[in-house]
Amino acid sequence: GIQVEQSPPDLILQEGANSTLRCNFSDSVNNLQWFHQNPWGQLINLFYIPSGTKQNGRLSATTVATERYSLLYISSSQTTDSGVYFCAVEERSSGSARQLTFGSGTQLTVLP
Amino acid sequence: NAGVTQTPKFQVLKTGQSMTLQCAQDMNHNSMYWYRQDPGMGLRLIYYSASEGTTDKGEVPNGYNVSRLNKREFSLRLESAAPSQTSVYFCASTILQGWANTGELFFGEGSRLTVL
């Protein structure tokens, strides 16, 4: 099946700093999604982004499907951004379509 | 609008006991999923149901059964719980567009299961 690798695994920032999280995947995908898991365990969908660039407030994401990676940008980070960020992809091959494969996540800690 | 609702939120079982995790969504989604999350790992798919009346195995189906009761509800059953099934379980739902194009995934709040 498809491999999804996220980097860095851990990231510690001072409040106000910017950061870039990366997601690499090993095969062609139908779509890609970014999620934030807050410290209470709740999973929130941030972006549905199979290709191109999207922005939502201080967060933006870019997926370059032909080069098999996606980037999540967090600007002017806040303590509420802390948590784990997951990338998930739907493999294009017929055997694995209709299901999302998750990376292991990036643990982000924003210090006040 | 409640979204995706899971019950129970916490459960402690003894090895060999059985239980069912319930999931319901009110967003008129056609596809539903059960994932498990273990410490330091991402989410792994147990089973999914692309539409009412169908279920398929995911990455880690052994030891589990599922039932898509109707369009709204998708349950996960552990017939004989084992300590290796100690985990946090998440239900999710989405609109599946066409044969293969998973839409934006929405998650429940999770169910923390401990098997002693």
Interface residues (C-beta under 8 A of the other chain):
Chain A: G1 V4 N30 N31 Q33 F35 G41 Q42 L43 I44 N45 Y48 F86 A88 E90 R92 S94 A97 R98 Q99 L100 T101 F102 G103 S104 G105
Chain B: S31 Y33 Y35 G40 M41 G42 L43 R44 L45 Y48 A50 D56 G58 E59 V88 F90 L96 W99 A100 N101 T102 G103 E104 L105 F106 F107 E109 G110
